[in-house]
């Protein structure tokens, strides 16, 4: 049997932490909803605890393919104009972004 | 079929965009009108994934499947609405409004490829492409009374499919017949050097022997697929489908798939985990929505842009996935789910040693009312019979097998057939055996016959 510790009710701190890691600025209503929904979902997911997985190797992908690469040859690529075409803000030939320094990552 | 017709016919919000005649070559799909789910990129029009995040996004390239359809002469008619980033089972979670079921406009068409299913069910076009990560083709096909096929993982290139959960996503088809499924698969299947997970082995011929029945067909019926969790009309239709197969010579084999019940839970660890990583690219910098609020730093810009651009279900899944991958929870949730994934594969291998195909209902219920399922867990249970197909990467198809008359209007029921890795052609032949013995696929909703 596995050692999953269910978070039957996620704490405010846990939800705040996961929202930060997810890069999602939630308002108060969304925060409360997320807490309620994630708690319900994790309660359901805890069904997985009933499965004996001792000695089982994880399987992260359904194919057995490895190193399935194409030839390393020069081909067409997007133009600068194409790359910038969908950007929300550009300046000359660059993506325009607000000041990066000064905040905390 | 002209685009004007589609706009006139689309009383269901199936299309996000209807195109004028697009250029195509001559080929095996000449004369066939095909719609494209809005999470598959096209140079024509926009690709929004049903999200405000990608409103107005214009792809600089076509998905491989789109190029192949054009080269085969298909007429592409437009983009169909879907649940945002293909996350949902009802197509209610679309930034451009819910899609309505043509059999009963107060009900959902299923999802996430609801628009594609409705476009075909309401006879607005001959076929549509969708994507299936946990049932997103087969479930809406069942709820709309048409054929929906999810090929074996790696059979169809994912290049140009906007990534949701890369180890589960697979492009497939919506059609009015198994024959049309085979015709389109013949064109879109096959190795693509731009998708490193696409199968490099040569594929069998999808068309050649489609009408040749399988000799000594063994059909596995798991006890877990039948019971009180299903609508009574669905159990009745499945019993009748089994009788149909018996009448054409198939042997029914009892099999056991005890991990059916944990499939949804496994899926809702694995799929959100991959989604949280894949959707990290939407940062409001190079493309996609950017907040107009003033931000003190780049992280705040990301967080506000994403909060404004994504809808509730997408946010929920990103947080769920981020949580199960986060320090302290990775082993307990994500890695454990990967172990169960192997057990699910082994369970299928064992089952397929006894049968050619596994039979059951595609969904436990017929189409439900719009707004009926408000809590996420009950919505997720729609995938109970379809999620494990993706977890294992095998192929599955939903074909029409009856109607429920319990709701005042006939509502379609889907027969779900699953076959093992790379048995796609065999699966279509087995589906064709059923279709050629029944008339369910010929029925269309009253509005659109």
Interface residues (C-beta under 8 A of the other chain):
Chain A: X2 X3 X4 X5 X14 X15 X17 X18 X19 X20 X21 X22 X23 X24 X25 X26 X27 X30 X33 X34 X37 X38 X40 X41 X44 X45 X46 X47 X48 X50 X51 X53 X56 X57 X58 X59 X60 X61 X62 X63 X65 X68 X69 X70 X71 X78 X82 X83 X85 X86 X87 X88 X89 X95 X97 X98 X99 X100 X102 X103 X104 X105
Chain B: X57 X58 X60 X61 X153 X154 X167 X193 X194 X196 X197 X198 X199 X200 X259 X261 X262 X264 X265 X266 X268 X269 X276 X280 X283 X284 X285 X286 X287 X288 X289 X290 X295 X296 X297 X298 X299 X300 X301 X302 X303 X304 X306 X307 X310 X312 X315 X316 X318 X319 X320 X322 X323 X326 X332 X333 X335 X336 X337 X338 X339 X340 X341 X342 X343 X345 X375 X376 X377 X380 X391 X392 X393 X421
